[in-house]
Amino acid sequence: MIRLTELIKKLSSASLHRFIHQDFHEAVDRMTIIDAFLFLIVHSIDKLGLWHRLPVFLGLLYLSVRRHLHQEYSLFNVGRSPTGVRYNPADYPYRTADGKYNEPFNEGAGSQGTFFGRNVLPVNQKDKLKKPDPMVVATRLLARKKFIDTGKQFNMIAASWIQFMIHDWVDHLEETEQIELVAPKEVANQCPLKSFRFYKTKEVPTGFWDIKSGALNIRTPWWDGSAIYGSNEKRLHKVRTFKDGKLKISEDGLLLHDQDGIAVSGDVRNSWAGVSILQALFVKEHNAVCDTLKREYKDLGDEELYRHARLVTSAVIAKVHTIDWTVELLKTDTLLAGMRGNWYGLLGKNFKDKFGHVGGAILGGVVGLKKPENHGVPYSLTEEFVSVYRMHSLLPDYLQLRDISAAPDSHKSPPSTDKIPMPSLIGRGGEKTLSGIGFIKLMVSMGHQASGALEPWNYPMWLRDVVAQDVDGMDRPDHVDLAALEVYRDRERNVARYNEFRRALLLIPISKWEDVTDDQEVIEALHEVYGDEVEELDLLVGLMAEKKIKGFAISETAFIIFLLMATRRLEADRFFTSNFNEETYTKKGFEWVNSTESLKDVLDRHYPEMTAKWMNSASAFSVWDSPPPSPNPIPLLFRVPK
């Protein structure tokens, strides 16, 4: 029987090879027969380049099949899988300080200090760390010539939000040894720094034969709000009041500061005012949940109030990201349906609110599943996930302040006042600047300012000469060229370059520069730096240069990682699946999560006069003077992209 199955598989693979790009033959041979035929469907649509032009329900079907393939073939564990006695999840009905005891069969999964996983097997680049030179790549292809924005689609709150999330999810353990990059003569006069020193990523043996070494994540990769709570007991202790479950916050609604002028929050490394006010906002959210729970459940003590409020606040953050931020990032009907489907399922919010979770992930959504699902790979975030979240081009050169004492115009837009250079808003200096501006003025100003676009030649020049910070938020002595450093980091961490990255994600590889973009100036610059060697194209450059799908602020290549990992962050976490219920969250806390649909809802809770006066847009993540979308009578699933 086994031999017959193998024979059928070989015959099927041989027939499929005729219709599939030769670079995928080996991958298809490793698939089951069903998955191979599913890939044939996906691949055929890819060759026509039309999945995003399909009616919404067909587009969702395509994305579901593609996500299934990546769940099967694009998740690689780094490090040994644990063996031993399974702990009882009932002993830990709360999020721990360091992320332990979430995954039922692996107490350490997703905890601080665990390995970054992989979506693509490592590609050793130790002999190509400086080929081509990272400072040449940064100067010729990334450095901003003229600021390009995103129009009305994405504002500076949206840019700050993703940095807020990164401070929740990922950061690499570094070596104590520094290395140096020196600008080659050909670009030295165009580089703000002629050389710079930085710490290597620490390479740690895994003790496993398959992937022999990896890097450790010093943040907790769960969606657990660690940007405000911290990723260990020591940091958590620093932010708690130990009274009524609350966190520390100043009377003016901003973060408190320690004796060194560093913000008191869960994560303060390489931060700026935009991240700081989001941290402050969700500290207020946490404390408001505590007040509500204390009124409702008078027998709850400090520790119980804190634990329940953390569950609720973390879920609100995850929900805002899923059905608000991501929908603005990928502004299409297909992704609106897809992201709401992740949370509510195809049956929708009204049905789920009334009847609870019914059916599996498709009908009822990933959130509320009966048990977490890790697809046989312990939960982590991945090196490739880190790489596609390199989005510093979203940041402008200055922040345009607004006069909130004036009357709004017909679009609720306040007049412009001062321009604050972005370097004045980072680190400890940025905290001082923020104190002089205030929460409402900064939030309104960011709401009315478009973010930068993820395009070539739009990486901020001020980030090419910036002071990095250590994990405690203290400035390091060395300035760094962040654009060049990000190119180097991908190579150092053995992340595949652009074309191999696409290949590994079952996306059709490029054979010439015209396959990436139709911008002739970009094509000429790519040829100047890389010659005709398309395989040498760095991932970051490719993600910026790639022609975008209409409505997408990111490339399709980056989106494929999003497609896989956005679902994984929810489905692998028992506090979004088996423990997403009234018993764990409390009835009042569960209602809080279920009734929150957007960042605007959070802002309305704490600053209702601000959004009423200054926000015209439907989402807090799009530019605030933009009009809300017109009503569309066609049901979402049956819409056809324009």
C-alpha positions as CSV (number, residue, x, y, z in Angstrom):
1,M,0.0,0.0,0.0
2,I,2.8,2.4,0.9
3,R,4.6,1.6,-2.3
4,L,1.5,2.3,-4.3
5,T,1.0,5.6,-2.6
6,E,4.7,6.5,-3.3
7,L,4.2,5.5,-7.0
8,I,1.1,7.7,-7.3
9,K,2.9,10.6,-5.7
10,K,5.9,10.2,-8.1
11,L,3.5,10.1,-11.1
12,S,1.6,13.1,-9.8
13,S,4.8,15.1,-9.2
14,A,6.1,14.3,-12.7
15,S,2.8,15.5,-14.3
16,L,2.7,18.6,-12.1
17,H,6.3,19.6,-13.1
18,R,5.1,20.5,-16.5
19,F,2.9,23.3,-15.2
20,I,5.2,24.5,-12.4
21,H,8.2,26.8,-12.4
22,Q,11.3,24.6,-12.3
23,D,12.5,26.3,-9.1
24,F,9.6,24.8,-7.3
25,H,10.0,21.2,-8.4
26,E,11.9,20.1,-5.4
27,A,9.5,21.8,-3.0
28,V,6.5,20.2,-4.7
29,D,8.1,16.8,-4.4
30,R,8.2,17.2,-0.6
31,M,4.5,18.0,-0.5
32,T,1.6,15.6,0.0
33,I,-0.4,14.9,-3.2
34,I,-3.3,17.1,-2.0
35,D,-0.9,20.0,-1.1
36,A,0.9,19.7,-4.4
37,F,-2.4,20.1,-6.3
38,L,-3.3,23.0,-4.0
39,F,0.0,24.6,-4.9
40,L,-0.7,24.1,-8.6
41,I,-3.8,26.2,-8.2
42,V,-2.0,29.0,-6.2
43,H,0.9,29.0,-8.7
44,S,-1.4,29.2,-11.7
45,I,-3.1,32.3,-10.2
46,D,0.3,33.8,-9.3
47,K,1.5,33.4,-12.9
48,L,-1.5,35.4,-14.0
49,G,-0.9,38.0,-11.2
50,L,-4.6,38.3,-10.4
51,W,-5.3,37.0,-6.9
52,H,-5.8,40.5,-5.6
53,R,-8.2,41.3,-8.5
54,L,-10.5,38.4,-7.8
55,P,-13.9,38.8,-6.1
56,V,-13.4,39.0,-2.4
57,F,-14.6,35.5,-1.6
58,L,-12.3,34.0,-4.2
59,G,-9.4,36.1,-3.0
60,L,-10.0,34.8,0.5
61,L,-10.0,31.2,-0.8
62,Y,-6.6,31.8,-2.5
63,L,-5.2,33.3,0.7
64,S,-6.5,30.5,2.8
65,V,-4.9,27.9,0.6
66,R,-1.6,29.8,0.5
67,R,-1.6,30.2,4.3
68,H,-2.2,26.5,4.7
69,L,0.8,25.7,2.5
70,H,3.0,28.0,4.6
71,Q,1.7,26.6,7.8
72,E,2.8,23.2,6.5
73,Y,6.1,24.1,4.9
74,S,7.3,27.5,6.1
75,L,7.6,27.0,9.9
76,F,11.0,25.8,11.1
77,N,11.9,25.3,14.8
78,V,15.2,26.5,16.0
79,G,16.6,24.7,19.0
80,R,15.6,21.4,20.7
81,S,11.9,20.7,21.3
82,P,11.4,20.0,25.1
83,T,10.6,16.7,26.6
84,G,9.1,16.1,30.0
85,V,5.9,16.3,31.9
86,R,3.1,18.5,30.5
87,Y,2.2,21.3,32.9
88,N,-1.4,22.1,33.8
89,P,-2.6,25.3,32.1
90,A,-5.2,25.7,34.8
91,D,-2.3,26.5,37.2
92,Y,-1.5,29.6,35.1
93,P,-4.8,31.3,34.1
94,Y,-2.8,34.5,33.4
95,R,0.1,35.9,31.4
96,T,3.4,35.4,33.2
97,A,6.0,38.1,33.3
98,D,8.5,36.3,31.0
99,G,6.0,34.6,28.7
100,K,6.3,31.1,30.1
101,Y,3.4,28.7,30.6
102,N,1.4,29.7,27.5
103,E,1.8,26.8,25.1
104,P,0.4,23.7,26.9
105,F,3.0,21.2,25.8
106,N,6.0,23.5,26.0
107,E,6.3,25.7,29.1
108,G,9.2,27.8,27.7
109,A,7.8,28.5,24.2
110,G,7.5,32.2,23.5
111,S,9.3,33.2,26.7
112,Q,12.1,35.8,27.0
113,G,15.4,34.4,25.9
114,T,14.1,31.7,23.5
115,F,15.3,31.3,19.9
116,F,13.9,33.2,16.9
117,G,12.3,30.6,14.6
118,R,12.5,30.5,10.8
119,N,10.1,30.8,7.9
120,V,13.0,30.2,5.4
121,L,16.0,28.0,6.2
122,P,19.1,30.0,7.0
123,V,21.4,30.9,4.1
124,N,25.0,31.3,5.2
125,Q,26.3,34.7,4.1
126,K,29.4,34.9,6.2
127,D,31.6,35.3,3.1
128,K,29.2,38.0,1.7
129,L,28.6,40.2,4.6
130,K,30.0,43.2,2.7
131,K,29.1,42.2,-0.8
132,P,28.0,44.7,-2.0
133,D,29.1,47.0,0.8
134,P,26.1,47.9,3.1
135,M,27.0,51.6,3.1
136,V,27.0,51.6,-0.7
137,V,23.6,49.9,-0.8
138,A,22.2,52.4,1.8
139,T,23.6,55.4,-0.1
140,R,22.6,54.4,-3.6
141,L,19.3,52.7,-3.0
142,L,17.8,53.6,0.4
143,A,18.8,57.1,1.5
144,R,16.1,59.7,1.3
145,K,16.3,62.1,-1.6
146,K,12.9,63.7,-1.1
147,F,10.3,62.7,1.3
148,I,7.6,60.5,-0.2
149,D,4.4,60.1,1.9
150,T,1.4,57.7,1.8
151,G,-1.2,60.3,1.0
152,K,-4.2,59.9,3.3
153,Q,-3.9,56.1,3.8
154,F,-1.4,56.0,6.7
155,N,-0.6,58.6,9.4
156,M,2.1,59.0,12.0
157,I,0.1,57.2,14.6
158,A,0.1,54.2,12.3
159,A,3.9,54.5,11.9
160,S,4.3,54.7,15.7
161,W,1.9,51.8,16.3
162,I,4.1,49.3,14.4
163,Q,7.1,50.4,16.5
164,F,5.0,50.0,19.6
165,M,4.3,46.4,18.4
166,I,8.0,45.7,17.7
167,H,8.7,46.8,21.3
168,D,6.2,44.1,22.3
169,W,7.6,41.3,20.1
170,V,11.2,41.2,19.1
171,D,14.8,42.3,20.0
172,H,18.0,40.4,19.5
173,L,20.6,39.5,22.2
174,E,23.9,41.0,21.2
175,E,27.6,40.1,21.6
176,T,29.8,42.3,23.8
177,E,32.2,42.5,20.9
178,Q,31.9,45.4,18.5
179,I,32.7,45.5,14.7
180,E,33.1,48.4,12.4
181,L,31.8,49.3,8.9
182,V,33.8,51.9,6.9
183,A,32.3,53.8,4.0
184,P,34.1,53.0,0.7
185,K,35.6,56.0,-1.1
186,E,33.0,55.9,-3.8
187,V,30.2,56.9,-1.3
188,A,32.1,58.3,1.7
189,N,31.3,61.9,0.9
190,Q,27.6,61.1,0.8
191,C,27.5,59.2,4.1
192,P,26.8,61.1,7.3
193,L,29.2,58.7,9.1
194,K,32.4,57.7,7.4
195,S,32.5,54.7,9.7
196,F,30.6,53.3,12.7
197,R,30.8,50.6,15.3
198,F,28.1,48.3,16.6
199,Y,27.6,45.1,18.5
200,K,27.2,41.8,16.6
201,T,24.1,39.7,17.0
202,K,25.0,36.9,19.4
203,E,25.1,33.5,17.6
204,V,24.1,30.7,20.0
205,P,24.5,27.0,19.3
206,T,21.1,25.2,19.2
207,G,22.4,21.7,20.1
208,F,20.4,20.5,17.2
209,W,21.7,19.0,13.9
210,D,19.3,20.7,11.5
211,I,19.7,24.4,12.3
212,K,23.0,24.5,14.2
213,S,22.9,28.1,15.6
214,G,20.4,30.9,16.1
215,A,19.7,34.1,17.8
216,L,17.8,34.7,21.1
217,N,14.8,37.0,21.5
218,I,15.2,39.2,24.6
219,R,11.5,40.3,24.4
220,T,8.5,37.9,24.7
221,P,7.1,37.2,21.3
222,W,3.5,36.6,22.5
223,W,1.0,39.3,22.0
224,D,1.2,40.0,25.8
225,G,1.6,43.8,26.0
226,S,5.2,43.5,27.0
227,A,5.9,47.0,25.6
228,I,4.0,48.3,28.7
229,Y,4.5,45.4,31.1
230,G,8.1,44.3,30.3
231,S,9.4,40.9,29.4
232,N,10.6,39.8,32.9
233,E,9.7,40.2,36.6
234,K,12.3,42.9,37.2
235,R,10.8,45.3,34.6
236,L,7.3,44.4,35.6
237,H,8.0,45.3,39.2
238,K,9.3,48.7,38.0
239,V,6.1,49.7,36.2
240,R,3.5,48.4,38.8
241,T,2.0,50.5,41.6
242,F,1.0,47.3,43.6
243,K,-2.3,49.0,44.4
244,D,-5.6,48.0,42.8
245,G,-3.7,46.2,40.0
246,K,-2.6,49.5,38.4
247,L,0.5,50.6,36.5
248,K,2.4,53.9,37.1
249,I,1.4,56.9,35.0
250,S,1.8,60.7,35.5
251,E,-1.0,63.1,36.2
252,D,-0.6,64.6,32.8
253,G,-1.3,61.3,31.1
254,L,2.3,60.7,30.0
255,L,4.8,58.2,31.3
256,L,6.7,58.8,34.5
257,H,10.5,59.1,34.3
258,D,13.3,57.8,36.6
259,Q,16.2,59.7,38.0
260,D,18.0,59.4,34.6
261,G,15.1,60.9,32.7
262,I,14.2,57.5,31.1
263,A,10.5,56.6,30.8
264,V,9.1,54.1,33.2
265,S,7.6,51.5,30.9
266,G,7.9,47.9,29.8
267,D,10.4,48.6,27.0
268,V,12.4,51.8,26.5
269,R,15.1,50.8,24.1
270,N,15.5,52.9,20.9
271,S,12.1,54.6,21.5
272,W,10.7,58.0,20.6
273,A,7.8,60.2,21.6
274,G,5.3,58.5,19.2
275,V,5.8,55.1,20.9
276,S,5.9,56.7,24.3
277,I,2.3,58.2,24.0
278,L,1.0,54.9,22.8
279,Q,2.5,53.2,25.9
280,A,1.0,55.9,28.1
281,L,-2.4,55.4,26.4
282,F,-2.5,51.7,27.1
283,V,-1.3,52.2,30.7
284,K,-4.4,54.4,31.1
285,E,-6.4,51.6,29.4
286,H,-5.0,49.0,31.8
287,N,-5.8,51.2,34.8
288,A,-9.4,51.9,33.5
289,V,-9.9,48.1,33.2
290,C,-8.7,47.8,36.8
291,D,-11.2,50.5,38.0
292,T,-14.1,48.7,36.2
293,L,-13.2,45.3,37.5
294,K,-12.8,46.6,41.1
295,R,-16.2,48.1,41.0
296,E,-17.8,44.9,39.6
297,Y,-15.8,42.4,41.6
298,K,-15.1,43.9,45.0
299,D,-13.3,40.7,46.3
300,L,-10.5,40.9,43.7
301,G,-7.1,42.0,45.2
302,D,-4.2,43.8,43.6
303,E,-2.6,40.7,41.9
304,E,-5.9,39.4,40.5
305,L,-6.9,42.9,39.2
306,Y,-3.5,43.3,37.5
307,R,-3.6,39.8,35.9
308,H,-7.1,40.2,34.5
309,A,-6.4,43.8,33.3
310,R,-3.3,42.6,31.5
311,L,-5.3,39.9,29.7
312,V,-7.9,42.4,28.7
313,T,-5.4,45.2,27.6
314,S,-3.2,42.8,25.7
315,A,-6.3,41.5,23.8
316,V,-7.5,45.0,23.0
317,I,-4.0,45.7,21.6
318,A,-4.1,42.6,19.5
319,K,-7.6,43.3,18.2
320,V,-6.8,46.9,17.3
321,H,-3.8,45.7,15.3
322,T,-5.7,42.9,13.6
323,I,-8.9,44.6,12.5
324,D,-7.9,48.3,12.5
325,W,-4.2,48.9,11.8
326,T,-3.7,46.0,9.4
327,V,-6.8,46.9,7.5
328,E,-5.4,50.4,6.9
329,L,-2.0,49.0,5.9
330,L,-3.5,46.6,3.4
331,K,-6.5,48.8,2.3
332,T,-8.5,46.4,0.1
333,D,-11.9,44.8,0.6
334,T,-10.2,41.3,0.5
335,L,-8.0,42.1,3.5
336,L,-10.8,43.8,5.3
337,A,-12.7,40.6,5.1
338,G,-9.7,38.5,5.8
339,M,-8.6,40.3,9.0
340,R,-12.1,40.5,10.4
341,G,-12.4,36.8,9.5
342,N,-9.4,36.1,11.6
343,W,-11.1,37.6,14.6
344,Y,-14.8,36.9,14.0
345,G,-14.9,34.3,11.2
346,L,-17.2,34.4,8.2
347,L,-20.2,34.4,10.4
348,G,-19.3,37.8,11.6
349,K,-19.3,39.9,14.8
350,N,-23.0,40.0,15.4
351,F,-23.4,36.2,15.2
352,K,-20.3,35.6,17.4
353,D,-21.5,38.2,20.0
354,K,-24.8,36.5,20.2
355,F,-23.9,32.8,19.9
356,G,-20.2,32.6,20.8
357,H,-17.6,30.8,18.8
358,V,-19.3,28.3,16.4
359,G,-17.4,26.1,14.0
360,G,-13.7,26.1,13.2
361,A,-11.4,29.0,12.3
362,I,-13.3,29.7,9.0
363,L,-16.8,30.1,10.4
364,G,-15.9,31.3,13.9
365,G,-12.5,32.9,13.5
366,V,-9.1,32.0,14.9
367,V,-9.9,33.8,18.2
368,G,-11.9,31.5,20.5
369,L,-10.9,28.2,19.0
370,K,-11.2,25.3,21.4
371,K,-7.5,24.7,21.6
372,P,-4.3,26.5,20.4
373,E,-2.6,25.4,17.2
374,N,1.1,25.6,16.6
375,H,1.2,23.3,13.5
376,G,3.8,21.0,15.2
377,V,6.3,23.8,15.7
378,P,6.9,25.5,19.1
379,Y,5.7,29.1,19.0
380,S,8.2,31.9,18.3
381,L,8.5,34.9,16.0
382,T,11.0,34.5,13.2
383,E,14.1,36.1,11.7
384,E,12.1,36.6,8.5
385,F,9.3,38.3,10.4
386,V,11.9,40.7,11.9
387,S,13.2,41.4,8.4
388,V,9.9,42.3,6.7
389,Y,9.1,44.7,9.6
390,R,12.0,46.9,8.8
391,M,9.8,50.0,8.2
392,H,11.9,53.0,9.2
393,S,11.0,54.7,5.9
394,L,7.6,55.4,7.5
395,L,9.3,58.1,9.6
396,P,9.4,61.7,8.3
397,D,12.2,64.3,8.8
398,Y,10.1,66.4,11.2
399,L,6.8,66.3,13.0
400,Q,4.4,69.1,12.1
401,L,2.7,70.3,15.2
402,R,-0.9,71.6,15.1
403,D,-2.6,74.4,17.0
404,I,-5.3,72.7,19.0
405,S,-6.4,76.0,20.6
406,A,-7.8,77.1,17.2
407,A,-11.1,76.2,15.7
408,P,-11.1,73.1,13.3
409,D,-11.9,73.6,9.6
410,S,-14.6,71.7,7.8
411,H,-12.5,68.6,7.7
412,K,-11.6,68.9,11.4
413,S,-8.0,69.9,10.5
414,P,-6.2,72.3,12.9
415,P,-3.8,74.9,11.5
416,S,-0.1,74.0,11.4
417,T,2.4,75.6,13.8
418,D,6.0,74.5,14.6
419,K,8.0,71.8,12.9
420,I,9.9,69.6,15.4
421,P,12.9,67.7,13.9
422,M,12.6,64.0,14.5
423,P,15.9,63.7,16.3
424,S,14.5,66.0,19.0
425,L,11.8,63.4,19.6
426,I,13.9,60.3,20.3
427,G,15.3,58.9,23.6
428,R,15.5,60.9,26.7
429,G,15.6,64.2,24.8
430,G,12.4,63.1,23.1
431,E,10.7,62.5,26.5
432,K,11.5,66.1,27.5
433,T,10.2,67.5,24.2
434,L,7.0,65.4,24.6
435,S,6.5,66.8,28.1
436,G,6.5,70.3,26.6
437,I,4.0,69.3,23.9
438,G,1.5,67.2,25.8
439,F,-0.5,64.1,24.9
440,I,-3.4,65.6,23.0
441,K,-1.4,68.0,20.9
442,L,1.1,65.3,19.9
443,M,-1.6,62.8,19.1
444,V,-3.7,65.2,17.0
445,S,-0.5,66.3,15.2
446,M,0.5,62.8,14.4
447,G,-3.1,62.0,13.4
448,H,-3.0,64.8,10.8
449,Q,0.4,64.0,9.3
450,A,0.9,61.3,6.7
451,S,3.7,58.8,7.3
452,G,6.5,58.0,4.8
453,A,6.1,55.4,2.1
454,L,8.0,52.2,1.9
455,E,9.8,53.0,-1.3
456,P,13.4,53.3,-2.5
457,W,15.2,56.5,-1.6
458,N,12.9,57.2,1.3
459,Y,15.0,56.1,4.3
460,P,15.4,59.0,6.7
461,M,18.9,60.6,6.5
462,W,18.7,61.4,10.2
463,L,18.7,57.7,11.0
464,R,22.0,57.4,9.2
465,D,23.6,59.2,12.1
466,V,21.7,58.3,15.2
467,V,22.6,57.3,18.7
468,A,21.5,53.8,19.6
469,Q,20.5,52.8,23.2
470,D,21.0,49.8,25.4
471,V,18.2,47.7,26.9
472,D,17.8,50.2,29.8
473,G,17.3,53.2,27.4
474,M,20.7,54.7,28.1
475,D,22.5,56.2,25.1
476,R,25.4,54.3,23.7
477,P,28.6,56.2,22.9
478,D,28.7,55.3,19.2
479,H,26.5,56.7,16.5
480,V,25.2,54.3,13.8
481,D,24.1,54.4,10.2
482,L,20.8,52.5,10.7
483,A,20.1,52.0,7.0
484,A,23.5,50.3,6.4
485,L,23.2,48.4,9.6
486,E,19.8,46.9,8.7
487,V,21.2,45.6,5.4
488,Y,24.1,44.1,7.3
489,R,21.8,42.6,10.0
490,D,19.9,40.5,7.5
491,R,23.1,39.1,6.0
492,E,24.6,38.5,9.5
493,R,21.5,36.6,10.6
494,N,21.6,34.4,7.5
495,V,18.2,35.7,6.2
496,A,17.9,34.8,2.5
497,R,18.3,37.6,0.0
498,Y,15.3,38.8,-1.9
499,N,15.1,36.2,-4.7
500,E,15.8,33.2,-2.6
501,F,13.4,34.6,0.0
502,R,10.6,34.7,-2.7
503,R,11.5,31.2,-3.9
504,A,11.3,29.7,-0.4
505,L,7.9,31.4,0.1
506,L,6.6,29.8,-3.2
507,L,6.5,33.1,-5.0
508,I,7.8,33.3,-8.6
509,P,11.4,34.5,-8.5
510,I,12.7,37.4,-10.6
511,S,15.0,36.9,-13.6
512,K,15.7,40.6,-14.4
513,W,15.3,43.9,-12.6
514,E,12.2,44.7,-14.6
515,D,10.4,41.9,-12.8
516,V,10.7,43.9,-9.5
517,T,9.7,47.4,-10.7
518,D,8.8,49.3,-13.8
519,D,10.6,52.5,-12.4
520,Q,13.5,53.0,-14.8
521,E,15.5,55.1,-12.4
522,V,15.3,52.4,-9.8
523,I,16.2,49.7,-12.4
524,E,19.3,51.7,-13.3
525,A,20.3,52.1,-9.7
526,L,19.8,48.4,-9.0
527,H,22.1,47.6,-12.0
528,E,24.7,50.1,-10.8
529,V,24.9,48.4,-7.3
530,Y,24.3,44.7,-8.2
531,G,25.1,44.5,-11.9
532,D,23.0,41.7,-13.5
533,E,23.2,39.5,-10.3
534,V,19.6,39.5,-9.3
535,E,20.4,36.8,-6.7
536,E,22.5,39.3,-4.8
537,L,19.6,41.7,-4.3
538,D,19.3,42.4,-0.6
539,L,15.9,41.7,1.0
540,L,15.3,45.2,2.4
541,V,16.0,46.8,-1.0
542,G,13.8,44.4,-2.8
543,L,10.9,45.0,-0.4
544,M,11.2,48.7,-0.9
545,A,11.6,48.5,-4.7
546,E,8.9,45.9,-5.4
547,K,5.8,47.3,-7.2
548,K,3.0,47.4,-4.7
549,I,-0.5,45.9,-5.0
550,K,-3.1,48.7,-5.2
551,G,-4.0,49.6,-1.6
552,F,-1.0,47.8,-0.1
553,A,1.5,50.0,1.8
554,I,3.9,47.0,1.8
555,S,5.2,44.6,-0.8
556,E,3.5,41.3,-1.7
557,T,6.6,39.5,-0.6
558,A,6.5,41.0,2.9
559,F,2.7,40.3,3.0
560,I,3.2,36.6,2.7
561,I,5.1,36.6,6.0
562,F,2.3,38.7,7.4
563,L,-0.3,36.2,6.1
564,L,1.3,33.3,8.0
565,M,2.5,35.0,11.2
566,A,-0.5,37.3,11.8
567,T,-2.7,34.2,12.2
568,R,0.0,32.3,14.1
569,R,0.3,35.1,16.8
570,L,-3.4,34.4,17.6
571,E,-3.9,30.7,17.0
572,A,-0.9,29.5,18.9
573,D,-1.8,31.6,22.0
574,R,-4.2,29.9,24.5
575,F,-5.3,33.3,25.8
576,F,-6.8,33.9,22.3
577,T,-8.1,30.4,21.9
578,S,-9.0,27.9,24.6
579,N,-8.7,30.6,27.4
580,F,-10.4,33.4,25.5
581,N,-13.5,33.3,27.6
582,E,-15.4,34.9,30.5
583,E,-13.9,32.5,33.0
584,T,-10.4,33.6,32.3
585,Y,-11.0,37.3,31.5
586,T,-14.0,37.8,33.8
587,K,-17.4,38.6,32.3
588,K,-16.8,42.4,32.4
589,G,-13.3,42.1,31.0
590,F,-14.5,39.8,28.2
591,E,-17.2,42.4,27.3
592,W,-14.5,45.1,27.3
593,V,-12.5,43.3,24.6
594,N,-15.6,42.3,22.6
595,S,-16.9,45.9,22.5
596,T,-13.6,47.5,21.4
597,E,-13.3,47.6,17.6
598,S,-10.6,50.2,16.9
599,L,-7.9,52.5,18.3
600,K,-10.6,55.3,18.0
601,D,-12.6,53.4,20.6
602,V,-9.7,53.4,23.0
603,L,-9.0,57.1,22.4
604,D,-12.8,57.9,22.9
605,R,-12.6,56.2,26.3
606,H,-9.9,58.4,27.5
607,Y,-10.0,61.6,25.4
608,P,-13.5,61.8,23.9
609,E,-13.3,65.5,23.2
610,M,-10.1,65.0,21.1
611,T,-11.6,62.7,18.5
612,A,-14.9,64.5,18.4
613,K,-13.2,67.8,17.6
614,W,-10.2,66.8,15.5
615,M,-10.9,63.4,13.8
616,N,-12.9,63.2,10.6
617,S,-11.6,59.8,9.3
618,A,-13.1,56.4,10.1
619,S,-9.8,55.0,11.5
620,A,-7.3,56.7,13.8
621,F,-4.6,55.2,11.6
622,S,-5.5,57.1,8.4
623,V,-4.9,60.9,8.1
624,W,-7.6,62.5,10.3
625,D,-8.9,65.0,7.9
626,S,-9.7,62.3,5.3
627,P,-13.4,61.6,4.7
628,P,-15.0,58.3,6.0
629,P,-15.6,55.7,3.2
630,S,-18.8,56.0,1.4
631,P,-21.4,53.3,2.2
632,N,-21.2,50.3,-0.1
633,P,-24.5,48.3,-0.4
634,I,-22.7,45.2,-1.9
635,P,-22.0,42.6,0.8
636,L,-18.3,42.5,1.6
637,L,-17.7,38.9,0.4
638,F,-19.2,39.6,-3.0
639,R,-17.3,42.8,-3.9
640,V,-15.0,42.9,-6.8
641,P,-11.8,45.1,-6.6
642,K,-11.8,48.1,-8.8
